[in-house]
Amino acid sequence: MLAAPKTEGSRVSESGSRRSKGALEPALPTRLSELLDYAPGAVVSRTLSKSEAGTLTVFAFDQGEELSEHTSPYDAHVLVLDGRAELVIGGESVFPQAGEAVLMPADVPHAVKAVERFKMLLILIRG
């Protein structure tokens, strides 16, 4: 059986299925908080999955870093993997910490701020 050719931004697994670059290996437990290292004065990200249905992206924020206020036409779910963040949603601040999840509703302005170093999984669902 011939494997599908590699294309930019994707890779072919041993089973021949195509996954985006950065995707998780199937059937392999993965500690999401260990996928990225912190970088001084930076926000680092890795997209695990991207499709018409949505995206899964892991972020690592150094203390004091932020994503400025913006809106999304889709619901976004934040799962804090490490540390503590400030999420400003519709002008109200919430402070989730490791193990906690927050919904940022579609079309509501929101911002992400690192009150300390933190990592998060962003789950964006289109639909």
N, C-alpha and C positions, 0 to 999 in steps of 0.2 A: 504494500500500500504506500502510495506517495504522500508525503506530508505537504500541506498547503504552504505556499511560499510566504516568507516573511515580508511584511510591509512596514513602512515607517510608522512608529507608534503602536505596533502590535507585535506579538510573538506567538509562536506556535508551541503548544505544550507537547509533552511526550505522547499524549493521547491524540494529538493532531488538531485539538480545538484551538481556536484563535482567541487570545485575550489581549487587552490593552497593556502597554508597557506599564509596569508598576503593579499589575494585578497580583492578587494572592494566588498561591498554588492551591488547586482543589484538594479537598480532604486532608489538609495539613493545618492543625491548630496553630494560630498565629497570635502573638501578644501584640496588639495594635500599638500600644504605647512604646514598643521597642523598634518600630519600623523606621522612625526618624530620630535623628539627634538634634538637639538644640544647637543653634548657631548664634553667636553673640550679635546683638543688635539687628536680628532678622526674624522673618517669618519663613519657615520652610514648609513645603507641601509635597504630598505624593498622592496622585489619583489612583485609586485602587480599581475603580470601575466607572465606565462612562458609556451610557447608552441613551436611546430615546426615552427610556423610562426614568432616568435620573443619573446621579453621580454619587460616588462614595470617595471622599477625600480626607486624608489625615493631614493635620497641621501641627507644627511645633512653633510656638510663639516665645521669643525671649521676653523677659520682663520689660514692660513699658511699650511693647510693640502693639499695633492695632490694625484693624481693617476699618476704614472710615465708614460713616453712615451711608447706607445704600438700601435699595429695595430689590426684591426678587419676585417674579411673577408666580413662583412656586413656593410651597411650604419647605422650610429648611429645618432639619433636626440636628441639634448639637449634642454630642455625647462627650463629656469631658473625660479624658483618659488619664490625665496626670495634672496635678496642680490645681489652680483656681483661676477663674476668668470673671470678667464683668461683661455681660451682654446687655446692651441698651436696646430695648424693643419698644417701639412706639413711645419713646421718651422715658420709659421706666427701666431702671437698672435691676438686674438680677445677678447673683454671684454663685453660679454653679461650681462645684468642685468634683474631683475624681469620682466617677461612678454615677454622676447625675446627668440627666438629659433635659433639654429645653427645646420647645417648639418655637420657631420664629415664623409666624404666619406669613403667607403670601401677601405681597403688596403693603406690608407694614415696614416702615423704615427701621433698620437695625444696624448696630455696630458691634464689633468684638474688640475687647481690650484685655491685655495681659496684666492683671494686677500683680501677678508673679509668673514665673515661667509656667506654661501649661501646654498640654497637647489635647487635641480634640479630633473626633471623627465628625465630619459634616456630611449629612445624608440629605441630598436634595432630590425631592420626588416631583417629577413632572406629571401633570395630569389634571 
